[in-house]
């Protein structure tokens, strides 16, 4: 398989950390919260030096290590999502899921998912555009009411169906444009199939997967196109 989508970026995001001198733990948290534009509840603290001299007398400011509970990019993205949801009047709250995926929970989940997940993808695209300034770090992912799991299952079924068609017809099949995550699911689902090969072609946001029979030359056009099943 010769494509870039099957390999996610591996650079790990680190939490922010700073050592401050302050009169109290709360004061240190407030200073760090203002510095990083996050809530004090999103911070952890460790007292390095309590500032006490002999016999318990206060002699100097405390030395405190303050760190974020999650990488700053994800905290800012979650808060941004909550602000959009509030302004939209939707009964949804953005929280962290596995691997800091932003999960939208609430009664209006069907609205925010949209047709074939288009609204959810739009939230994800806009948030990454604003906060993912380093293209070597993993993208910010959104989920709502288990949509991603259902979509992944649907994509795997599609990949298997297309592979059978390509092998039977011995002709390439093009899928509709997909997000990088969706393309990666397709690539990974077919990576063990040695009778076909997959390729991501085109430019965003119209980048798509073409599935070829093994050994088939890659034409510029005239291959069949298959639409993805709705999740």
HUGI-V563639 format. One record per residue. OMEGA is omega in radians with two decimals (NA if undefined). Layout:
# HUGI-V563639
omega->[OMEGA OMEGA]
This chain:
# HUGI-V563639
omega->[-3.10 3.14 -3.13 -3.03 -3.08 -3.13 3.11 3.05 -3.00 3.13 -3.08 3.07 3.14 3.04 3.06 3.14 -3.14 3.07 -3.09 2.96 -3.06 -3.14 -3.12 3.10 -3.12 3.12 3.12 3.14 3.14 3.11 -3.14 3.13 3.11 -3.14 -3.05 -3.13 3.08 3.10 3.13 3.11 3.14 -3.07 2.99 3.13 3.02 3.13 3.14 -3.14 -3.08 3.04 -3.10 3.04 3.11 3.14 3.02 3.14 3.11 -3.11 -3.11 3.13 3.08 3.02 -2.97 3.02 3.14 3.14 3.10 -3.14 3.11 3.06 -3.00 -3.12 -3.12 3.10 3.14 3.13 3.11 3.13 3.10 3.11 3.13 3.14 3.10 3.14 3.12 -3.12 3.13 -3.11 -3.13 3.12 -3.11 3.09 3.12 3.10 3.12 3.01 -3.13 -3.14 3.09 2.99 -3.12 -3.09 3.13 -3.05 3.09 -3.05 -3.08 -3.07 -3.12 -3.13 -3.05 3.07 3.11 -3.14 -3.12 3.09 -3.04 -3.14 3.12 3.09 3.13 3.06 -3.09 -3.12 -3.11 -3.12 3.10 3.14 -3.09 -2.92 -3.14 -3.11 3.11 -3.05 3.13 3.13 -3.13 3.12 3.03 -3.09 3.08 3.04 3.13 3.07 3.10 -3.09 -3.05 3.12 3.12 3.14 3.13 3.12 3.12 -3.13 3.12 3.09 3.11 -3.12 -3.13 3.13 3.14 3.12 3.12 3.14 -3.13 3.14 -3.11 -3.08 -3.04 3.13 -3.11 3.09 3.11 3.06 3.10 3.11 -3.10 3.04 -3.13 3.11 3.14 3.10 3.14 3.10 3.13 -3.14 -3.09 -3.13 -3.06 -3.03 -3.14 3.13 -3.03 3.10 -3.14 3.01 -3.11 -3.13 3.01 -3.05 3.14 -3.12 3.07 0.03 -3.10 3.14 -3.03 3.09 2.96 3.11 -3.10 2.94 -3.08 3.13 -3.13 3.07 -3.06 -3.13 3.13 -3.08 3.08 2.98 -3.08 -3.12 3.10 3.08 3.10 3.08 3.07 -3.11 NA]
